[in-house]
Amino acid sequence: MSIAQTDRTHGARSSAELIGAEAPVLAHNYHPLPVVVARAEGAWVEDVEGRRYLDMLAGYSALNFGHRHPALIEAAHRQLDRLTLTSRAFHNDRLAGFAEGLAALTGLDMVLPMNTGAEAVESGIKVARKWAYEVKGVPRDRATIVVADGNFHGRTTTIVSFSTDETARAGFGPFTPGFRVVPYNDLAALEAAVDETTAAVLIEPIQGEAGVIIPDEGYLTGVRELTRRADCLFVADEIQSGLGRTGRTLAVEHENVLPDMLLLGKALGGGIVPVSAVVARREVLAVLRPGEHGSTFGGNPLSAAVGSAVVALLETGEFQEHAAALGEVLREGLAGLTGKGVTGFRSRGLWAGVDVDPSIGTGREISERLMREGVLVKDTHGSTIRLAPPLTVTEDELRSALDSLERVLLG
Ligand SMILES: *Cc1c(COP(=O)(O)O)cnc(C)c1O
């Protein structure tokens, strides 16, 4: 290997050089903050030059347990030394335990293991349609799925077919038919859209990408009752809201409702490997038979080992409790900033969407200023930033991030 190749492989270049090197060779489908992370532990990341930042984004909630949680790293190492991939052509000795654990954790019966969030959503759509034809009796190819305005469910062709974000759709048609979009948090509109062709209502219990939009108390209960009455499935996309983020294992628990189908991802892979799953009642997932759906990597032993370790962490309830307790600190801190640069915020557990006075800056500009203060966040839309630290963040770390935000807002 030449020195230049070694250099490329081992990254001995500066942040500025590395950012410059990306532009000609990397698709520009993201606009990252100008920070080049080289290592991380817990709630902290370190860049190429050794500067440290508090990670208040946590991989869009893929890092709920922080960077390199020791129990997760240990589970991954142990599995790497034994078996990593079999394909589902054979059984592996880790998958049964993962599926049992995840079903017990969520209160549902059966698990379909996949890899990314978008794949879980796609799989959920396929299962809901098949359920509609085989169980509900919807005429062939007529099934509809009702979704909400402002949704974010991923980036595949079918999923962007029912996005209401023009940036996510423009240039990617033709789109998949069979979706009806209604306003979020509006039970009357939902009721009007559901009919005898409806396979499912697919919603996020809290809309993350839209800016952490929390529906009114009673909305999720209403969706549960309506879908039961209309004989269609309630599918909750908990890919971002689930697995401890809101102070409960699932966001739907805040209203004590159990959907027919849950879509999980992000934190399920412990920040180590992509792991997602459709978790559902037995009669729903039972519509899939051999050959009808699959994934080469879905349910691989490395993913199952890490996923099992994630389930074990959540079974203790400690992360949910900590997120609920520190969620109060976050809420009080943001309430204290309201009127001082913050025009409004929505929070549940360790998850907040914070609207910043646009005269202070766009969400992007606020994020850049916070970065210079040593705090990493991400804007969602316009002047809204999202705060979602690892659930392992300490009270001192959280308070210091709030202090940084106050300094940025005061200019
Ligand atoms: C991130 C996300 C997805 C898509 O997950 P990917 O792993 O990026 O495909 C789907 N739904 C919600 C609610 C998400 O936050």
Ligand as a Chemical Component Dictionary entry (heavy atoms), coordinates in Angstrom:
data_LIG
# 
_chem_comp.id                   LIG 
_chem_comp.type                 NON-POLYMER 
_chem_comp.pdbx_formal_charge   0 
_chem_comp.three_letter_code    LIG 
# 
loop_
_chem_comp_atom.comp_id 
_chem_comp_atom.atom_id 
_chem_comp_atom.alt_atom_id 
_chem_comp_atom.type_symbol 
_chem_comp_atom.charge 
_chem_comp_atom.model_Cartn_x 
_chem_comp_atom.model_Cartn_y 
_chem_comp_atom.model_Cartn_z 
_chem_comp_atom.pdbx_ordinal 
LIG C1 C1 C 0 -35.523 7.671 10.674 1  
LIG C2 C2 C 0 -36.936 7.314 10.500 2  
LIG C3 C3 C 0 -37.347 6.400 9.515  3  
LIG C4 C4 C 0 -36.393 5.825 8.489  4  
LIG O1 O1 O 0 -35.335 5.135 9.060  5  
LIG P1 P1 P 0 -34.013 4.824 8.183  6  
LIG O2 O2 O 0 -33.234 3.867 9.053  7  
LIG O3 O3 O 0 -33.318 6.132 7.995  8  
LIG O4 O4 O 0 -34.455 4.234 6.919  9  
LIG C5 C5 C 0 -38.674 6.058 9.466  10 
LIG N1 N1 N 0 -39.569 6.576 10.327 11 
LIG C6 C6 C 0 -39.216 7.467 11.280 12 
LIG C7 C7 C 0 -40.246 7.992 12.220 13 
LIG C8 C8 C 0 -37.889 7.877 11.393 14 
LIG O5 O5 O 0 -37.538 8.784 12.309 15 
# 
loop_
_chem_comp_bond.comp_id 
_chem_comp_bond.atom_id_1 
_chem_comp_bond.atom_id_2 
_chem_comp_bond.value_order 
_chem_comp_bond.pdbx_ordinal 
LIG C1 C2 SING 1  
LIG C2 C3 SING 2  
LIG C2 C8 DOUB 3  
LIG C3 C4 SING 4  
LIG C3 C5 DOUB 5  
LIG C4 O1 SING 6  
LIG O1 P1 SING 7  
LIG P1 O2 DOUB 8  
LIG P1 O3 SING 9  
LIG P1 O4 SING 10 
LIG C5 N1 SING 11 
LIG N1 C6 DOUB 12 
LIG C6 C7 SING 13 
LIG C6 C8 SING 14 
LIG C8 O5 SING 15 
# 
